[in-house]
Each structure stands twice: as C-alpha cells, then as structure tokens.
C-alpha cells in the first residue's frame, strides 16, 4: 500500500489540475464523497454520530 505524504499529494494534485485539466474543486468533491462512502460502509448497523475532521 502507498501512503502519500503532504508533498506527494500536492504534486499529484498539481499534476491532475494542470496536466489533466481537472479542477481542484472536483478533486475535493471526489475526496469527500469517497470518505463519506467508506464511513457509511464501515458504520453499517452502528447507530451513532460520526465526525470526520480533515
């Protein structure tokens, strides 16, 4: 598994925005949607509030 650090992530975001033409806001929307999807999957059957700090 690869875990990206801050500098790695900045470089990947910059490449995606500048070279591939995907706006930064779309990257953030996709990231937020994926986090919500994973939290929902992990919390199936749990009846409690979940807070995500980023």
Buried (B, 14 or more C-beta within 10 A) or exposed (E): EEEEEEEEEEEEBEEBBEEEEBEEEEBEEEEEEEEEEEEEEEEEEEEEEEEEEE
